[in-house]
Amino acid sequence: MGYFVTERIGLIIAVLNTVTFITIVYVFVKAVEERSRLLHALDKVYTPRLAPLRRILPVWKLDIASIILAAVLQLVAFYIKRRWQ
C-alpha cells in the first residue's frame, strides 16, 4: 500500500526517511572527511542529540550512535506503516 506525502502518515514517513538518509550521510562523511563544511553543519545538529548515547557506547571509527539512530528511525517508520495499513 502506498503512502502519499499529502497524507499525514505519508508526511511522517517521508520525514523519518529523510532524517535517516541525512544521518547515514553524516556517518559516512564523519568517517571519511573531518574538515568538511557539511560535517561541521551536521555536527551542530547531531552532536547534542547523540551525546547521551555516545557516553554509553564505545568509541569506534564509525559513529555507532548515529547508526543506532538511523535504525531506530526506520523501526519507527516500519511500525507506523504496519499500524496504519
Buried (B, 14 or more C-beta within 10 A) or exposed (E): EEBEEEEEBBEBBBEBEEBBEEBBBBBEBBBEEEEEEEBEEBBEEBEEEBEEBBEEEEEEEEBBBBBBBBEBBBEBBEEBBEEBE
